[in-house]
């Protein structure tokens, strides 16, 4: 069983919202998602969908898009994006899912979900570069939601954080102190498309790895978080071994001198 993540499917089976304004890569993107997803994800796996799932503006209008996601392999954990106007209260969405027999959907909002050995946390986020009063109010609320989500996580589990908006801007972020406080090492986000998506590389800041996972940034294929975690663990082990060798050599040097 493995954990994956994919952002910004921007499905529009019930509305006319073509995504190829962001480039030819988006042509027939739903078919690409379906093929790549089912070639990658197994029925026992879990996929976090990091926002902007449907262009629908109500649950009914998003129904066909959600049905498409339900048809794909694995369990799905849903995070809200800025274009998910269909999003309702947890109770309303859960009732809608139950009425349609979609028992593979889980909502990540103001809480943490334990899956595949990880505590999954997150929030929509906001544009951290906006300085207006209303934007700052929204940003403070999103910071509170992130704190609430992380505080609800299992204390002894690795915490993985998901945003919709990019949580960093020019190496700075109001979210960074919260991520560091809870020892987060892996963080994923979406929202960026087109040239921005293609030109944005993964990076590390204060010991935290940040990965862009919007659909066109990952070739419409879910990214394996489990593999990223294994790579992170291996990297930290190599650093630890290197440090151990350094101190052992240093100790041997002083022993010889004495």
SESE-659987 format. One line per 5 residues: their letters; for each residue z, y, x of N, C-alpha, C, O, CB. Coordinates in steps of 0.02 Angstrom, whole numbers, plus 50000, padded with zeros to 5 digits. Glycine has a CB too. Layout:
BEGIN
A	Z,Y,X,Z,Y,X,Z,Y,X,Z,Y,X,Z,Y,X ~ ... $
This chain:
BEGIN
XXXXX	50000,49940,50042,50000,50000,50000,50000,50062,50044,50040,50067,50090,50061,50000,49952 ~ 49956,50109,50030,49948,50169,50072,49948,50232,50029,49937,50230,49968,49883,50165,50112 ~ 49961,50287,50062,49962,50353,50028,49902,50393,50051,49886,50397,50111,50028,50391,50044 ~ 49867,50423,50002,49808,50464,50015,49817,50533,49981,49863,50542,49941,49743,50429,49990 ~ 49774,50579,49999,49774,50645,49967,49703,50672,49962,49663,50661,50007,49820,50694,50005 $
XXXXX	49689,50707,49908,49624,50740,49898,49636,50802,49856,49672,50800,49806,49572,50692,49864 ~ 49606,50857,49875,49614,50919,49838,49549,50942,49806,49495,50927,49830,49641,50972,49882 ~ 49555,50980,49753,49500,51018,49724,49441,50977,49700,49384,50991,49721,49477,51068,49773 ~ 49451,50927,49659,49392,50892,49632,49350,50936,49585,49290,50924,49577,49414,50830,49595 ~ 49381,50986,49554,49344,51034,49512,49296,50998,49464,49236,51012,49462,49305,51083,49556 $
XXXXX	49323,50952,49425,49281,50915,49378,49265,50958,49317,49303,51002,49297,49317,50851,49355 ~ 49205,50945,49288,49183,50988,49232,49138,50949,49185,49083,50972,49169,49147,51051,49259 ~ 49161,50890,49164,49120,50850,49119,49112,50882,49050,49063,50868,49015,49150,50780,49112 ~ 49159,50924,49031,49157,50954,48964,49138,51028,48964,49129,51057,48911,49224,50946,48931 ~ 49131,51057,49023,49113,51128,49027,49058,51137,49079,49046,51093,49121,49176,51172,49046 $
XXXXX	49024,51193,49077,48969,51207,49123,48995,51248,49181,48995,51309,49179,48911,51244,49086 ~ 49017,51213,49234,49044,51247,49293,49018,51212,49355,49056,51176,49388,49122,51248,49292 ~ 48955,51221,49372,48928,51189,49432,48962,51215,49495,48974,51275,49501,48852,51199,49437 ~ 48976,51170,49542,49009,51189,49604,48961,51198,49662,48983,51214,49718,49061,51138,49622 ~ 48896,51189,49650,48850,51195,49706,48839,51268,49728,48799,51281,49773,48783,51164,49687 $
XXXXX	48875,51315,49696,48875,51383,49722,48907,51385,49791,48897,51432,49830,48912,51432,49673 ~ 48947,51332,49807,48978,51327,49872,48937,51285,49921,48961,51267,49975,49048,51298,49866 ~ 48875,51270,49902,48832,51234,49948,48806,51168,49918,48833,51142,49870,48868,51219,50011 ~ 48752,51143,49948,48720,51083,49923,48765,51022,49927,48753,50972,49893,48657,51070,49962 ~ 48817,51025,49970,48863,50968,49975,48895,50951,49908,48916,50894,49897,48917,50983,50027 $
XXXXX	48900,51001,49864,48934,50991,49800,48888,50960,49746,48912,50945,49692,48961,51057,49775 ~ 48825,50952,49760,48780,50923,49710,48801,50851,49694,48810,50810,49739,48707,50925,49734 ~ 48809,50837,49628,48831,50771,49605,48897,50750,49638,48907,50692,49656,48777,50718,49620 ~ 48942,50798,49644,49003,50784,49682,49049,50734,49647,49086,50698,49681,49041,50848,49694 ~ 49047,50731,49581,49089,50681,49546,49070,50610,49565,49113,50567,49574,49084,50690,49470 $
XXXXX	49005,50598,49571,48981,50532,49592,49003,50516,49663,49021,50460,49679,48904,50527,49586 ~ 49002,50567,49707,49024,50557,49775,49099,50540,49777,49120,50495,49813,49011,50620,49818 ~ 49137,50577,49738,49209,50563,49735,49222,50491,49712,49262,50455,49742,49244,50612,49689 ~ 49188,50471,49659,49199,50403,49631,49183,50349,49682,49222,50303,49693,49157,50393,49568 ~ 49126,50355,49714,49105,50304,49763,49153,50303,49823,49178,50250,49842,49033,50317,49788 $
XXXXX	49165,50361,49852,49207,50363,49912,49279,50343,49897,49312,50309,49937,49206,50433,49942 ~ 49304,50364,49839,49373,50347,49819,49379,50271,49812,49424,50242,49842,49391,50382,49751 ~ 49336,50241,49774,49343,50169,49761,49324,50127,49822,49343,50068,49826,49299,50149,49703 ~ 49288,50156,49870,49275,50121,49933,49335,50126,49980,49341,50087,50027,49213,50150,49967 ~ 49380,50174,49967,49435,50188,50012,49503,50167,49985,49544,50138,50022,49436,50262,50028 $
XXXXX	49514,50180,49922,49580,50171,49891,49584,50105,49853,49537,50086,49818,49596,50230,49843 ~ 49640,50070,49861,49651,50008,49824,49694,50019,49763,49725,50072,49756,49682,49957,49869 ~ 49697,49970,49719,49735,49977,49657,49810,49985,49669,49845,50012,49627,49723,49917,49614 ~ 49834,49962,49727,49905,49967,49742,49922,50031,49781,49980,50042,49798,49928,49906,49781 ~ 49872,50072,49796,49883,50133,49834,49900,50192,49789,49896,50187,49728,49821,50149,49876 $
XXXXX	49919,50247,49820,49937,50309,49784,49897,50367,49813,49890,50373,49874,50014,50323,49789 ~ 49872,50410,49768,49833,50468,49790,49865,50531,49760,49875,50536,49700,49759,50462,49768 ~ 49881,50580,49803,49903,50645,49779,49840,50688,49768,49798,50694,49812,49952,50680,49831 ~ 49835,50717,49709,49780,50763,49692,49808,50834,49695,49846,50855,49652,49749,50747,49621 ~ 49787,50871,49747,49820,50934,49764,49788,50995,49729,49770,51044,49762,49818,50944,49838 $
XXXXX	49781,50990,49663,49762,51048,49624,49689,51058,49611,49646,51028,49644,49787,51107,49657 ~ 49674,51102,49563,49607,51116,49538,49570,51052,49520,49517,51036,49546,49567,51155,49592 ~ 49600,51016,49473,49573,50952,49452,49517,50960,49403,49466,50925,49407,49628,50909,49422 ~ 49525,51006,49356,49476,51013,49301,49465,51087,49285,49511,51128,49291,49500,50976,49238 ~ 49403,51102,49265,49387,51170,49243,49406,51180,49170,49399,51236,49144,49313,51185,49253 $
XXXXX	49428,51129,49135,49448,51136,49066,49504,51187,49058,49544,51197,49104,49470,51070,49037 ~ 49508,51220,49000,49560,51270,48989,49612,51245,48939,49657,51283,48920,49529,51335,48965 ~ 49607,51182,48919,49656,51151,48875,49658,51077,48891,49612,51051,48923,49641,51164,48799 ~ 49710,51043,48869,49714,50971,48882,49654,50935,48851,49626,50888,48880,49779,50943,48854 ~ 49635,50956,48791,49578,50923,48758,49513,50935,48798,49471,50890,48804,49570,50949,48686 $
XXXXX	49505,50996,48823,49445,51011,48861,49444,50976,48928,49391,50962,48957,49438,51087,48870 ~ 49504,50962,48955,49510,50926,49019,49511,50850,49010,49513,50813,49059,49572,50949,49056 ~ 49510,50827,48948,49520,50756,48934,49469,50712,48970,49488,50661,49000,49516,50743,48859 ~ 49405,50730,48968,49354,50688,48999,49362,50687,49075,49349,50636,49107,49284,50713,48980 ~ 49383,50743,49104,49395,50746,49176,49454,50702,49195,49452,50666,49245,49406,50818,49198 $
XXXXX	49507,50706,49155,49566,50665,49169,49551,50591,49159,49577,50548,49196,49625,50686,49124 ~ 49510,50575,49110,49489,50506,49099,49451,50480,49159,49458,50422,49178,49446,50500,49035 ~ 49410,50522,49189,49373,50503,49249,49422,50487,49306,49414,50436,49340,49325,50559,49271 ~ 49472,50529,49316,49521,50517,49368,49561,50453,49354,49576,50415,49399,49568,50576,49375 ~ 49576,50442,49291,49612,50381,49271,49572,50319,49289,49601,50267,49306,49628,50382,49197 $
XXXXX	49506,50323,49284,49463,50265,49296,49460,50245,49370,49438,50190,49387,49393,50279,49272 ~ 49483,50289,49414,49481,50275,49486,49540,50232,49506,49591,50229,49472,49481,50341,49526 ~ 49534,50199,49563,49585,50152,49586,49650,50188,49604,49650,50246,49624,49560,50113,49647 ~ 49706,50153,49596,49770,50177,49619,49808,50221,49571,49784,50239,49518,49760,50213,49681 ~ 49869,50238,49592,49912,50284,49555,49895,50355,49577,49876,50367,49635,49988,50269,49567 $
XXXXX	49901,50403,49530,49883,50473,49546,49943,50518,49534,49975,50516,49482,49823,50496,49504 ~ 49957,50560,49584,50010,50610,49578,49976,50678,49574,49939,50698,49618,50060,50606,49639 ~ 49991,50715,49520,49954,50776,49505,49995,50838,49524,50053,50845,49507,49937,50779,49431 ~ 49962,50883,49561,49990,50948,49580,49946,51002,49550,49885,50995,49548,49996,50955,49658 ~ 49976,51055,49527,49938,51107,49494,49901,51152,49544,49929,51169,49597,49984,51149,49451 $
XXXXX	49840,51172,49527,49802,51222,49565,49794,51286,49526,49815,51289,49468,49734,51194,49584 ~ 49766,51337,49556,49760,51401,49521,49708,51400,49465,49709,51445,49422,49743,51455,49571 ~ 49663,51351,49464,49613,51347,49411,49630,51294,49358,49589,51281,49314,49545,51332,49441 ~ 49688,51264,49363,49708,51214,49313,49738,51248,49252,49798,51243,49239,49758,51163,49343 ~ 49696,51282,49214,49719,51319,49155,49740,51272,49099,49774,51293,49052,49664,51366,49130 $
XXXXX	49720,51210,49102,49739,51159,49053,49812,51136,49061,49839,51105,49016,49692,51099,49058 ~ 49842,51153,49117,49909,51129,49134,49960,51153,49083,49961,51212,49066,49930,51151,49205 ~ 50002,51108,49059,50054,51124,49010,50123,51106,49038,50129,51092,49097,50041,51087,48943 ~ 50173,51107,48995,50239,51085,49017,50237,51011,49033,50193,50975,49011,50293,51099,48962 ~ 50285,50989,49072,50289,50919,49091,50290,50875,49029,50255,50824,49027,50351,50906,49134 $
XXXXX	50330,50894,48979,50337,50853,48918,50270,50847,48881,50252,50793,48859,50390,50883,48872 ~ 50234,50903,48874,50170,50902,48838,50118,50861,48874,50081,50823,48843,50144,50973,48828 ~ 50116,50868,48940,50067,50829,48978,50083,50755,48976,50039,50713,48969,50063,50854,49050 ~ 50147,50738,48984,50166,50668,48983,50151,50636,48916,50128,50579,48912,50240,50660,48999 ~ 50162,50673,48862,50146,50647,48795,50071,50636,48788,50050,50586,48760,50171,50696,48741 $
XXXXX	50031,50683,48814,49958,50676,48812,49935,50616,48852,49891,50578,48830,49925,50740,48838 ~ 49965,50607,48910,49947,50549,48951,49965,50484,48916,49926,50436,48916,49983,50552,49019 ~ 50024,50482,48885,50047,50422,48849,50001,50406,48790,49984,50348,48778,50119,50431,48825 ~ 49982,50458,48754,49938,50448,48696,49871,50418,48716,49839,50382,48677,49927,50515,48659 ~ 49848,50433,48777,49784,50408,48801,49790,50345,48844,49740,50319,48869,49748,50462,48840 $
XXXXX	49851,50320,48852,49861,50259,48890,49852,50268,48965,49835,50221,49001,49814,50207,48867 ~ 49863,50330,48989,49855,50344,49061,49923,50336,49095,49958,50386,49105,49825,50416,49073 ~ 49940,50276,49112,50005,50263,49141,50005,50267,49218,50055,50250,49250,50030,50194,49120 ~ 49950,50290,49246,49945,50296,49319,49951,50369,49343,49940,50383,49401,49879,50268,49342 ~ 49969,50415,49297,49977,50485,49315,50051,50503,49322,50092,50483,49280,49943,50531,49261 $
XXXXX	50067,50539,49375,50135,50564,49387,50130,50638,49406,50084,50657,49441,50172,50523,49444 ~ 50176,50678,49382,50172,50751,49390,50220,50774,49444,50281,50762,49440,50187,50787,49323 ~ 50193,50807,49495,50234,50835,49549,50244,50910,49536,50201,50951,49552,50201,50824,49618 ~ 50301,50926,49507,50315,50996,49488,50391,51004,49483,50423,50974,49440,50280,51015,49421 ~ 50419,51045,49527,50492,51057,49528,50532,50993,49539,50588,50988,49516,50513,51089,49463 $
XXXXX	50503,50946,49575,50539,50884,49589,50509,50852,49651,50464,50880,49683,50535,50835,49529 ~ 50534,50793,49668,50506,50753,49722,50492,50683,49694,50529,50659,49651,50555,50750,49783 ~ 50440,50652,49719,50422,50584,49697,50422,50538,49757,50391,50554,49808,50351,50584,49662 ~ 50457,50482,49752,50459,50434,49807,50403,50383,49797,50401,50348,49746,50528,50398,49811 ~ 50358,50379,49845,50301,50334,49840,50278,50312,49909,50277,50352,49956,50242,50368,49802 $
XXXXX	50261,50250,49915,50235,50221,49977,50280,50234,50037,50256,50242,50093,50166,50248,49992 ~ 50346,50237,50024,50395,50247,50078,50407,50319,50098,50445,50332,50145,50372,50210,50137 ~ 50376,50367,50063,50383,50438,50078,50413,50475,50018,50404,50455,49961,50316,50469,50097 ~ 50448,50530,50033,50468,50576,49981,50415,50631,49976,50407,50671,50023,50539,50607,49995 ~ 50379,50632,49921,50324,50679,49912,50350,50742,49878,50380,50739,49825,50267,50648,49871 $
XXXXX	50337,50799,49909,50362,50862,49885,50305,50912,49883,50252,50901,49914,50420,50889,49929 ~ 50314,50967,49847,50262,51018,49849,50265,51066,49791,50306,51060,49746,50196,50985,49850 ~ 50219,51114,49795,50211,51164,49743,50142,51194,49750,50108,51184,49800,50267,51219,49747 ~ 50120,51232,49700,50054,51262,49702,50046,51310,49760,49993,51312,49792,50039,51298,49637 ~ 50098,51349,49774,50093,51401,49825,50058,51463,49797,50046,51469,49737,50055,51376,49886 $
XXXXX	50042,51508,49842,50008,51570,49823,49976,51600,49885,49989,51578,49940,50057,51621,49789 ~ 49935,51651,49875,49901,51684,49930,49953,51723,49971,49976,51776,49949,49844,51731,49905 ~ 49970,51698,50030,50025,51728,50068,50007,51795,50098,50051,51831,50122,50047,51681,50123 ~ 49943,51814,50096,49922,51878,50125,49924,51935,50075,49916,51993,50093,49852,51873,50154 ~ 49934,51920,50011,49935,51972,49959,50003,52008,49961,50055,51976,49963,49923,51941,49889 $
XXXXX	50000,52075,49960,50062,52113,49966,50084,52149,49903,50134,52184,49904,50054,52162,50019 ~ 50047,52140,49847,50065,52174,49786,50131,52150,49757,50153,52094,49772,50010,52166,49734 ~ 50162,52191,49716,50228,52174,49688,50225,52109,49647,50269,52067,49653,50253,52231,49645 ~ 50173,52102,49605,50167,52043,49564,50154,51981,49607,50181,51927,49594,50111,52051,49512 ~ 50112,51989,49658,50098,51934,49704,50161,51911,49740,50174,51852,49749,50044,51953,49754 $
XXXXX	50201,51959,49762,50263,51943,49797,50312,51908,49750,50350,51864,49772,50295,52006,49826 ~ 50312,51927,49688,50356,51894,49639,50336,51821,49630,50378,51776,49629,50353,51931,49571 ~ 50270,51810,49624,50245,51741,49618,50261,51701,49681,50280,51642,49677,50169,51741,49604 ~ 50253,51732,49738,50265,51699,49802,50339,51678,49808,50354,51623,49831,50246,51744,49860 ~ 50384,51722,49788,50455,51705,49790,50471,51647,49743,50512,51604,49759,50498,51766,49771 $
XXXXX	50439,51646,49685,50449,51590,49639,50424,51524,49668,50455,51472,49661,50413,51604,49572 ~ 50367,51528,49702,50340,51467,49733,50384,51443,49790,50390,51383,49802,50269,51479,49758 ~ 50414,51489,49827,50461,51470,49879,50522,51435,49849,50546,51385,49877,50484,51533,49919 ~ 50546,51459,49793,50602,51427,49759,50583,51357,49735,50623,51310,49740,50625,51470,49699 ~ 50522,51350,49711,50499,51284,49687,50493,51235,49745,50510,51176,49738,50432,51290,49651 $
XXXXX	50470,51259,49802,50466,51215,49861,50536,51193,49882,50547,51134,49896,50430,51251,49919 ~ 50582,51240,49884,50651,51224,49902,50681,51173,49854,50714,51125,49874,50694,51288,49903 ~ 50668,51183,49790,50694,51137,49739,50664,51068,49748,50699,51018,49742,50678,51163,49669 ~ 50599,51064,49762,50566,51001,49772,50594,50964,49833,50608,50904,49830,50490,51011,49780 ~ 50601,51000,49888,50626,50969,49949,50699,50948,49943,50720,50896,49969,50618,51016,50008 $
XXXXX	50739,50987,49907,50809,50970,49899,50818,50908,49855,50870,50876,49857,50847,51029,49869 ~ 50767,50893,49814,50769,50834,49771,50746,50770,49806,50751,50716,49777,50727,50846,49709 ~ 50721,50777,49867,50693,50720,49903,50749,50674,49928,50807,50695,49936,50651,50743,49962 ~ 50731,50611,49939,50778,50564,49968,50795,50585,50039,50751,50600,50079,50749,50492,49967 ~ 50860,50588,50053,50882,50615,50117,50858,50575,50176,50846,50603,50230,50957,50619,50118 $
XXXXX	50851,50509,50168,50833,50466,50224,50759,50449,50227,50739,50405,50265,50873,50402,50221 ~ 50718,50483,50188,50646,50469,50186,50607,50526,50219,50627,50584,50216,50622,50458,50114 ~ 50550,50508,50250,50505,50559,50278,50477,50601,50221,50452,50575,50171,50446,50526,50318 ~ 50482,50667,50228,50460,50713,50176,50389,50738,50192,50377,50766,50245,50509,50773,50169 ~ 50344,50727,50146,50275,50751,50153,50265,50806,50101,50282,50796,50042,50223,50692,50144 $
XXXXX	50238,50863,50122,50230,50920,50077,50157,50934,50062,50114,50931,50105,50264,50982,50107 ~ 50144,50949,49998,50076,50964,49974,50077,51033,49940,50120,51048,49898,50051,50909,49925 ~ 50028,51073,49958,50015,51137,49925,49945,51135,49896,49904,51093,49915,50023,51197,49975 ~ 49931,51182,49850,49862,51194,49833,49835,51250,49878,49785,51242,49912,49854,51213,49757 ~ 49869,51308,49878,49848,51364,49920,49865,51350,49993,49913,51314,50007,49882,51430,49897 $
XXXXX	49827,51377,50040,49847,51373,50110,49916,51405,50121,49926,51462,50100,49794,51407,50156 ~ 49962,51370,50151,50030,51397,50159,50039,51443,50219,50092,51473,50227,50079,51341,50163 ~ 49986,51449,50261,49991,51490,50322,49937,51543,50322,49882,51534,50295,49986,51446,50384 ~ 49952,51600,50354,49903,51653,50364,49917,51685,50431,49970,51716,50441,49906,51706,50306 ~ 49871,51678,50478,49880,51707,50545,49945,51684,50578,49983,51724,50605,49877,51783,50542 $
XXXXX	49957,51618,50575,50016,51587,50607,50082,51609,50577,50134,51599,50607,50016,51603,50680 ~ 50081,51638,50518,50142,51660,50486,50144,51634,50414,50092,51625,50383,50149,51737,50487 ~ 50204,51623,50389,50210,51599,50320,50282,51604,50297,50328,51587,50334,50186,51527,50315 ~ 50293,51629,50235,50361,51629,50208,50385,51558,50192,50445,51547,50182,50364,51672,50145 ~ 50338,51510,50189,50357,51441,50176,50382,51405,50238,50417,51355,50233,50298,51403,50146 $
XXXXX	50364,51431,50297,50378,51395,50359,50453,51383,50370,50471,51327,50389,50350,51434,50417 ~ 50497,51432,50360,50569,51419,50370,50595,51363,50324,50640,51325,50344,50609,51483,50358 ~ 50568,51359,50264,50590,51307,50217,50567,51239,50242,50605,51190,50241,50564,51320,50146 ~ 50505,51234,50264,50478,51172,50290,50519,51149,50351,50535,51090,50357,50405,51179,50309 ~ 50535,51195,50395,50574,51178,50455,50645,51158,50437,50674,51112,50467,50575,51237,50503 $
XXXXX	50674,51191,50388,50742,51175,50366,50749,51102,50346,50801,51071,50359,50762,51220,50308 ~ 50698,51075,50314,50702,51007,50288,50666,50956,50334,50656,50899,50316,50672,51003,50218 ~ 50648,50978,50394,50620,50932,50442,50551,50905,50425,50534,50849,50444,50666,50876,50452 ~ 50512,50944,50389,50444,50922,50369,50399,50921,50430,50401,50966,50472,50414,50969,50314 ~ 50359,50868,50436,50313,50861,50493,50240,50857,50473,50196,50867,50515,50332,50800,50533 $
XXXXX	50227,50842,50410,50158,50837,50385,50150,50879,50322,50191,50874,50276,50138,50764,50371 ~ 50098,50919,50320,50086,50964,50263,50011,50966,50248,49970,50969,50294,50114,51036,50278 ~ 49993,50965,50184,49924,50963,50162,49911,51018,50111,49955,51036,50072,49906,50893,50133 ~ 49850,51046,50112,49833,51099,50066,49758,51098,50052,49719,51067,50088,49854,51167,50094 ~ 49738,51133,49998,49668,51136,49978,49645,51207,49969,49658,51250,50011,49657,51097,49914 $
XXXXX	49609,51220,49913,49588,51287,49891,49527,51315,49926,49487,51349,49894,49645,51334,49900 ~ 49518,51301,49991,49462,51330,50028,49399,51288,50019,49402,51226,50018,49480,51336,50103 ~ 49341,51323,50012,49278,51288,50001,49222,51320,50044,49231,51372,50075,49259,51290,49926 ~ 49165,51286,50043,49106,51312,50077,49116,51320,50152,49144,51276,50184,49087,51378,50047 ~ 49094,51376,50178,49098,51389,50250,49169,51389,50275,49183,51363,50329,49065,51455,50268 $
XXXXX	49215,51416,50235,49286,51417,50255,49312,51347,50264,49349,51332,50311,49328,51455,50203 ~ 49294,51303,50218,49318,51234,50221,49291,51199,50283,49327,51163,50318,49298,51195,50158 ~ 49227,51209,50298,49196,51175,50354,49220,51202,50421,49219,51166,50471,49121,51182,50350 ~ 49243,51265,50421,49264,51296,50484,49340,51295,50495,49364,51323,50544,49240,51367,50487 ~ 49376,51264,50450,49449,51262,50456,49471,51194,50483,49461,51142,50451,49483,51276,50388 $
XXXXX	49500,51194,50542,49522,51132,50574,49596,51120,50561,49633,51167,50545,49508,51133,50650 ~ 49617,51058,50568,49688,51043,50566,49723,51078,50624,49692,51089,50677,49701,50965,50568 ~ 49786,51096,50614,49822,51131,50667,49896,51114,50663,49919,51085,50614,49811,51208,50662 ~ 49932,51132,50715,50004,51120,50717,50041,51185,50729,50021,51225,50771,50022,51069,50772 ~ 50094,51195,50691,50135,51255,50698,50208,51236,50694,50231,51207,50645,50117,51307,50642 $
XXXXX	50245,51252,50746,50317,51237,50749,50332,51164,50734,50380,51148,50699,50355,51281,50700 ~ 50291,51120,50762,50303,51048,50754,50280,51020,50689,50293,50961,50674,50374,51035,50762 ~ 50245,51059,50648,50220,51036,50583,50144,51033,50585,50112,51082,50604,50245,51082,50525 ~ 50115,50977,50565,50043,50970,50562,50018,50992,50493,50046,50972,50442,50021,50898,50577 ~ 49966,51034,50492,49936,51059,50431,49864,51033,50426,49826,51040,50474,49938,51137,50428 $
XXXXX	49847,51003,50369,49780,50975,50359,49749,51002,50295,49780,50999,50241,49783,50898,50358 ~ 49688,51027,50299,49650,51049,50241,49617,50988,50209,49583,50949,50243,49597,51103,50260 ~ 49626,50979,50143,49601,50919,50110,49562,50935,50046,49556,50893,50002,49659,50871,50094 ~ 49535,50997,50041,49490,51010,49984,49428,50966,49991,49409,50947,50046,49470,51086,49982 ~ 49398,50949,49934,49346,50897,49932,49292,50905,49984,49276,50858,50020,49315,50896,49865 $
XXXXX	49264,50965,49989,49208,50974,50036,49231,50975,50109,49189,50966,50154,49171,51038,50021 ~ 49296,50985,50121,49321,50982,50190,49330,50911,50215,49331,50899,50275,49388,51019,50194 ~ 49335,50863,50168,49346,50792,50187,49290,50748,50161,49300,50688,50151,49414,50767,50161 ~ 49232,50778,50150,49172,50741,50128,49186,50701,50064,49161,50646,50055,49149,50693,50182 ~ 49226,50731,50019,49239,50702,49953,49271,50632,49957,49259,50589,49916,49174,50699,49912 $
XXXXX	49311,50624,50010,49344,50559,50022,49418,50570,50032,49438,50611,50073,49313,50524,50085 ~ 49461,50535,49995,49533,50543,50004,49554,50532,50077,49531,50484,50109,49571,50496,49958 ~ 49597,50574,50102,49623,50568,50170,49685,50525,50170,49727,50532,50126,49638,50639,50201 ~ 49691,50482,50219,49747,50435,50222,49807,50467,50256,49808,50477,50317,49727,50370,50259 ~ 49857,50484,50216,49919,50513,50243,49957,50461,50284,49988,50478,50335,49964,50539,50185 $
XXXXX	49955,50399,50263,49990,50346,50300,49964,50342,50371,50003,50332,50418,49981,50279,50264 ~ 49898,50349,50381,49870,50347,50448,49893,50408,50488,49908,50402,50548,49793,50345,50445 ~ 49895,50467,50456,49919,50527,50490,49991,50518,50514,50009,50539,50569,49913,50588,50444 ~ 50032,50488,50471,50102,50477,50489,50108,50429,50548,50149,50440,50593,50142,50451,50429 ~ 50069,50376,50547,50070,50329,50603,50049,50362,50668,50077,50349,50721,50026,50269,50588 $
XXXXX	49998,50405,50663,49975,50442,50722,50028,50490,50747,50038,50496,50808,49912,50480,50706 ~ 50063,50523,50701,50117,50568,50720,50174,50531,50754,50201,50554,50804,50143,50606,50658 ~ 50192,50473,50726,50245,50432,50755,50227,50408,50825,50269,50408,50870,50260,50372,50710 ~ 50164,50387,50833,50142,50364,50899,50143,50421,50950,50162,50411,51007,50071,50334,50894 ~ 50122,50481,50928,50122,50539,50972,50192,50556,50995,50204,50569,51054,50090,50599,50937 $
XXXXX	50239,50557,50947,50309,50573,50964,50339,50520,51011,50380,50537,51054,50351,50578,50901 ~ 50319,50457,51002,50343,50403,51046,50318,50414,51117,50355,50404,51165,50321,50335,51020 ~ 50254,50434,51124,50226,50447,51190,50262,50504,51224,50277,50501,51284,50151,50462,51185 ~ 50277,50557,51186,50313,50615,51214,50383,50593,51236,50406,50613,51290,50318,50672,51162 ~ 50416,50553,51195,50483,50529,51212,50483,50487,51275,50527,50494,51318,50512,50489,51154 $
XXXXX	50432,50443,51281,50427,50401,51341,50413,50443,51403,50440,50430,51456,50373,50349,51332 ~ 50370,50494,51395,50354,50538,51451,50416,50576,51474,50429,50582,51534,50299,50587,51432 ~ 50455,50602,51425,50516,50637,51442,50567,50591,51476,50602,50611,51522,50547,50669,51379 ~ 50571,50529,51452,50617,50480,51481,50599,50467,51554,50643,50463,51597,50616,50415,51441 ~ 50534,50459,51568,50512,50447,51637,50529,50507,51682,50549,50499,51739,50437,50433,51639 $
XXXXX	50519,50568,51654,50533,50629,51693,50607,50632,51713,50623,50643,51771,50514,50691,51653 ~ 50651,50622,51665,50723,50626,51679,50746,50569,51724,50792,50578,51764,50763,50626,51614 ~ 50715,50511,51718,50733,50455,51761,50714,50469,51833,50752,50455,51880,50699,50390,51736 ~ 50654,50498,51842,50633,50517,51910,50678,50572,51939,50696,50570,51998,50559,50541,51909 ~ 50696,50620,51896,50739,50675,51919,50808,50649,51939,50836,50670,51989,50745,50729,51864 $
XXXXX	50834,50603,51900,50899,50573,51915,50896,50534,51981,50942,50538,52022,50923,50528,51857 ~ 50842,50496,51990,50834,50457,52051,50830,50503,52112,50856,50487,52165,50771,50414,52047 ~ 50797,50560,52103,50791,50608,52159,50859,50633,52180,50874,50636,52240,50746,50667,52138 ~ 50902,50652,52132,50968,50678,52150,51014,50623,52177,51057,50637,52219,51001,50711,52088 ~ 51004,50562,52155,51044,50507,52181,51027,50496,52255,51071,50485,52296,51031,50442,52141 $
XXX	50961,50499,52271,50940,50491,52340,50966,50548,52384,50987,50536,52441,50864,50487,52345 ~ 50966,50609,52357,50990,50666,52394,51064,50662,52410,51088,50686,52461,50975,50729,52357 ~ 51100,50631,52362,51172,50627,52372,51190,50569,52420,51249,50558,52434,51208,50617,52304 $
